[in-house]
Amino acid sequence: VIEQRLDPAFSLETRNSVSEVIECAGLIHDIGNPPFGHFGEEAIREWFRRKLPQMTVRGKKVTDYLSPAQLGDFYHFEGNAQGLRLVSRLHFLSDGHGMDLTYALLSAMIKYPNSSLEADPSSSDVKMRKMGYFQSEEELFRDIENETGLLGARSPLTFILEAADDIAYGTADIEDAFKKDFFDYGTFLEELKLRHTAPCYTKILTELYDEGRSRHVKNPQEFALMNWLVKMQDSLLKAAAQGFISHYKAIMDGNFEHELIFDSQAEVLLRSLKGIAFDYAFTSMSIYKTEIAANSIITYLLDKLVPAALEFDGEKAPGLMEEKFLSLISENYRQVYEWAASGKPESGKMYYRLLLATDTISGMTDSYARDLYTDLNGIT
């Protein structure tokens, strides 16, 4: 940007500030993901869609207490929205502002500037495909929009964050899958060709294999693939940088609707890497077993925590077992609930009670959720 003089206002100081914001956003952008990642998100959505309409409180359906947008927060639960909630609300220090992060950093974290009612998975505009904030953070989201001037647009830094995320996982997943023997060198090379990956990329892979053999390395296939991935990361990074430069005005104006690596050989390469990882690793028997176990864990925890949370701070004391499950909710989250629910009528508290359950589960790691499940079920 500076070398090509694309923006007179972009100085060396701006470059340093932007770099710091993106580094921080990269560190925390997945912080709201529940146990078991994207599958955990889907398990939570599925639970609420299937079970919440059947639940009642004092003879009235729970869904009748919620606005369409509030209901959508649970039916379309997103780790991205939970991340914003965690850093701005749930990380309790001395007030209700969480980590006290800057508006610039918070805006970079918001990949999808939409509520649950506005998101459209089929949209051609990448920013519209998911929700980015819950109704509990709508006021904060409006503040971020106003302070940064985004007003419905995606932060320019979010495009860079997303590209970095895609490149990191796109290559790391292939490395993991290869090392776990989900495919071998020959299969991988053939898959790249079948997916119309540019010959310039496959040529590098075969040249590295020949180099490994000529140097008599112990495993020339692994040598070729690992070194090839490093080179591909470099190629993808350059493609992302070029995409940002090429579409700089549209990005800054809030009119760019695609990822940075778009309509190029690099996009085909990245899509190939993701497709191979999905077909050979993410649909493997071991992953299926993990996901079945994960679904059992999340379903059990929601089965217990949601009914308990619905009795929290109510007119009637919780039952014996509900009280025990409420003890699993941290004091931080209880305090956040009290701030949010204070002064609201009984009907207005239902939404925040449900958030107590999703906050608690989203705050768990995979191993903690698994251990808690086994402990509560007496499994040794």
Residue pairs with C-beta under 8 A, 6 or more apart in sequence:
1 7
1 10
1 15
1 245
1 248
2 10
2 11
2 12
2 15
4 245
6 245
6 248
6 249
7 248
7 252
17 104
18 157
21 102
21 104
21 105
21 108
21 157
22 108
22 157
22 160
22 161
22 164
24 101
24 105
25 105
25 108
25 109
25 157
25 158
25 161
26 161
26 164
26 165
28 83
28 87
28 109
29 80
29 83
29 109
29 111
29 161
29 165
30 79
30 83
31 83
31 86
31 87
32 79
32 80
32 81
32 82
32 83
32 84
32 85
32 86
32 362
33 40
33 41
33 79
33 82
33 83
33 362
34 40
34 41
34 44
34 79
34 82
34 298
34 358
34 361
34 362
34 364
35 294
35 297
35 298
35 361
35 364
35 365
35 366
35 368
35 369
35 370
36 43
36 290
36 291
36 294
36 297
36 298
36 366
36 369
37 79
38 79
39 291
39 294
39 295
40 79
40 294
40 298
41 77
41 78
41 79
43 294
43 295
43 298
43 299
44 74
44 77
44 298
44 302
44 358
44 361
45 74
45 75
45 76
45 77
47 298
47 299
47 302
48 74
48 75
48 77
48 302
49 75
51 302
51 303
51 306
52 62
52 63
52 71
52 74
52 306
53 61
53 63
55 61
55 62
55 63
55 306
55 307
55 310
56 62
57 65
57 310
57 350
62 310
62 350
62 354
63 71
65 347
65 350
65 351
66 350
66 351
66 354
67 135
67 351
68 117
69 115
69 116
69 117
69 135
70 135
70 351
71 116
72 115
72 116
72 117
72 131
73 81
73 116
73 131
73 134
73 135
73 136
73 351
74 354
74 358
75 116
76 116
76 119
76 130
76 131
77 358
78 112
78 130
78 131
78 132
79 362
80 109
80 110
80 111
80 112
80 130
80 131
80 132
81 131
81 132
81 133
81 134
81 137
82 134
82 358
82 359
82 362
83 109
84 106
84 109
84 110
84 132
84 133
84 134
84 137
84 140
84 141
85 133
85 134
85 136
85 137
85 355
85 359
86 98
86 362
86 363
87 98
87 99
87 101
87 106
87 109
88 97
88 98
88 99
88 101
88 106
88 137
88 140
89 96
89 97
89 98
89 136
89 137
89 336
90 98
90 332
90 333
90 336
90 359
90 363
91 98
91 99
91 332
92 98
92 332
92 335
92 336
93 99
93 100
96 336
96 339
103 143
103 144
103 147
103 148
104 148
104 155
104 157
106 140
106 144
107 144
107 145
107 148
107 150
107 155
107 157
107 158
108 155
108 157
108 158
108 161
109 158
109 161
110 132
110 133
110 141
110 144
110 154
110 155
110 158
111 127
111 130
111 132
111 154
111 158
111 161
111 162
112 119
112 127
112 128
112 129
112 130
112 131
112 132
112 154
113 127
113 132
113 133
113 141
113 145
113 150
113 152
113 153
113 154
114 127
114 128
114 130
114 131
114 132
114 133
115 131
115 133
115 135
115 138
116 131
116 134
116 135
118 128
118 131
119 128
119 129
119 130
119 131
120 128
120 129
121 129
121 130
123 129
124 257
125 257
126 154
126 257
126 258
126 259
127 153
127 154
127 257
132 141
133 140
133 141
134 355
135 351
136 340
136 351
136 352
136 355
144 150
145 151
145 152
148 155
150 254
151 254
152 254
153 253
153 254
153 255
154 254
156 251
156 252
159 244
159 251
159 256
159 259
159 260
160 240
160 244
160 260
162 259
162 260
163 236
163 240
163 243
163 244
163 259
163 260
163 261
164 240
166 236
166 259
166 261
166 270
167 233
167 236
167 237
167 240
167 270
170 236
170 270
170 273
170 274
170 277
171 229
171 232
171 233
171 236
171 273
173 273
173 274
173 277
173 281
174 188
174 225
174 229
174 273
174 276
174 277
175 225
175 226
175 229
176 281
177 183
177 276
177 277
177 280
177 281
178 184
178 188
178 222
178 225
179 222
180 281
182 280
182 281
182 284
183 191
183 276
183 280
184 221
185 209
185 221
185 222
185 224
185 225
187 280
188 225
188 276
189 202
189 205
189 206
191 272
191 276
191 279
192 201
192 202
192 205
192 272
192 276
193 202
195 268
195 271
195 272
195 275
195 276
196 268
196 272
197 268
197 269
197 272
198 265
198 268
198 269
200 265
201 232
201 235
201 265
201 269
204 228
204 231
205 224
205 225
205 228
206 224
208 223
208 224
208 225
208 227
208 228
209 220
209 221
209 223
209 224
211 223
211 224
212 219
212 220
212 221
212 223
212 224
213 220
217 223
232 269
232 273
235 266
235 269
236 261
236 266
236 269
236 270
239 260
239 261
239 264
239 265
239 266
239 267
240 260
240 261
240 266
243 259
243 260
243 261
243 262
243 264
244 251
244 260
247 256
247 258
247 260
250 256
259 267
261 267
261 270
281 287
293 370
294 366
296 373
297 369
297 370
297 373
298 361
298 369
300 373
300 376
300 377
301 361
301 369
301 372
301 373
302 357
302 361
304 321
304 325
304 376
305 325
305 328
305 329
305 356
305 357
305 360
305 361
306 354
306 357
307 322
308 318
308 321
308 322
308 323
308 325
308 326
308 357
309 326
309 329
309 353
309 354
309 356
309 357
310 350
310 353
310 354
311 317
311 318
311 319
311 322
311 326
312 318
312 326
312 329
312 337
312 353
312 356
313 337
313 338
313 341
313 349
313 353
314 346
315 346
317 323
318 326
328 360
328 372
329 356
329 359
329 360
330 360
330 363
333 356
333 359
333 360
333 363
334 356
336 359
337 352
337 353
337 355
337 356
340 352
340 355
341 348
341 349
341 352
341 353
344 352
361 369
364 372
373 379
374 380
